[in-house]
Amino acid sequence: MGRLQRDYAGPVAPVSTFLHVLYRHGLTMGIFACSTAWLLSTPTVFWDAMAGFSASPAKYPLVLLAILGFFYAVLMRKGLTLNSIQGFWIAYLLYISTVEELAFRLFLPLVLESSTGPIAAVVLSNFLFAGLHYFTLRWKWQNCLFAFLGGIGLSRLLDNSGDLTLLILVHFVATFLNTPSQPGTVKK
């Protein structure tokens, strides 16, 4: 069982392989991001949140390269090799960071805001974000609490910066530090 997972019993299997993560977490979150984007029905919100990237697109690839260099150093320090599966894992972490930020920090709060108000929309969106991790990755509730609080912090960062790309990169680093390698990898 993974270090973040709660105990399981009966027919429910642990999330113990990369394929399990792709199926249970990646697919669920991708569908959720597409659904919330469809509910929003206005693409201008996305383009407004990408204004920072549009204004200076050259800095983001440089930041991404620096982040990947940092990841490489962390992997080497842990005694893990950089192979194709590890590369796919890192690409998955970027994907999941992107879809989760789109869904839970940008689209869903805007969908909820008209009926709940802005603060309640952010709280509800991040509560759902944390709750979905409890079910899709079988996290312990304590880890979900940290995901909720981290999500609130990311929501605040988006509100202050208006920069969705920055948010995705912060989420990407945090997710890597939490799970630097795919399930089943022996860590030192």
N, C-alpha and C positions, 0 to 999 in steps of 0.2 A: 504494500500500500504506500502511496506517495506521502511525503512528509506533510502536505497540507490537507490530506483527506481525512474525513471522519471515518469511523468504523462502519462497516457495511455488513449486512446479513441477508440471507435468502438469495433470491435470484438476481439481486443488484450486484453487478461486478464493479471492482475498483476501476478508476481511470489509470491504467497502468502502461499504456503504449501511446505513441505519437498518434496513431490512427484513432484511438479512443478520443483523444483531445480534439482532433480535427472534426470527428463526427459529432461528439456531444457538445463541445464548446464553440468551435469555429463555425460550424454550420448553423447552430442556434443563433449566435450573435450576428452572423452575416444576414440571416433571414430577418432578424429583428431590426437591423440597421436599414435594410431595404424597405421593410414595412413602415418604419417611422418616417423615412424619407417620403414614401408615398402618401402617408397621412398628412404630412406638412404641406404638400402640394405647391410649394413655391421655391424655386431654385435660388432665388436671390439671397436667401439666408446663407446658403453654402458659399456663394461667391463673396459675400461680405466677410465671412469668416476666413476666407483664403486671401484677403487683401494684402496681408503681410507677406505672404509668399509671392503674390503677383508683383508687389513693389520691389522686392529684391530677391529674385529666385536663385541667384548664384550662391547666396550664403547658406541655404539649406542643404545642398549636396555636400558642402564643406563640413557643416556640422554633422551630417549623417556619417561622413567618412571618419570624423573624429570619434563619434560614438562607436562605430564598428571597430576602430582601433582599440578603444577602451574595452569593448567586449572581448576582443582577441587577447588582450592582456589578462583579463579576468579568467578566461578559459585556460590560458597557459598556467596561471598561478594555481588553479584548481587541478591541474594535471589532466585536463580534458583536451582531446585532439579536435582540430578543426577539420571535419570531413563533410561529405555532401549532406548527410542527415543533419548534422549540426547547422549547416548553412540553411537547410530547409526550415529547421526549427527557428532560427533567427528571422528568416523571412516570414514565418508564421506569426512570430511575436509582433512584427511590424504590421502585418495584416490585422491581427486582433486588436492592436492598439488603435489602428485607423477606424475599424468598424465600431468599436466600443465608444470612441470619442464622438464619432458622427451620431451614433444612436443615443447615447446617454448624456452627453454634455451639450450637443447642438440640437438635434431634431426633437427628441422626446420632451425636453423641458419646454420647447416652443409649442408643441402640440398641447401640452397640459396647461400652459400658462393662462390661456383664456378662461379656463374653468376653475383654476385653483389659485391663481396669482403666481408671481415669479418665484418667491421663496419656497412655497409648497411644491411647485413644479420641480425645482432643483432637488429638494429633499426626496420627493417621491421617485424621481428618476434615478437617483443614486441608491435609494432603498431597493428598487427593482434590480439595478446593476449588481448590488451585493447579493441579493437573493438568488439571482440567476446563477451566480458562481457557486452558491450552496448546492444547487441541484445539478448543474452541468458538470462541474468539476469535483463534486462531493467534498467541498471544503468544510472545515470546522467553522462553527459560527463565529469564533473569535477572529479568524482570518477574514470572514465576511464583514465584520465590524470595521476592520482596518481598510477593507476595500471601500466600504461606505464612506469612511472619513477621508480616504484618499480621493474618492470621487468628488466629495464636497470641495476639497482643495483644488482639484482640477477644474471644477465648475467656477470657482473663484478666479483661478488663473485665466480662464477663457473670458470671464466678465471683465477682468482688469486689462488683459492684453488684446482681446479680440482676435487672437492669432491661433487658428485651429492647428496649423502645422506645428507650432511650438508645443501645443498641448499633446499632439500625437507623439512627438519626440520625447517629451517628458514621460508619458505613459510607457513608451517603448523601453526606455532605460529602466524604469521602475519594474516593469514586467520581467525584463532580462535579469535584473538583480534578484528578483524573487524566484525565478525558475530559469537559470542559465542554460540548462540542457533539457532535452526531452525526457519524458517519463522512462524509467528503467535504466537510466544512465547512472553508473556508480560515480559518486562525487567524493572527492578527498577533502 
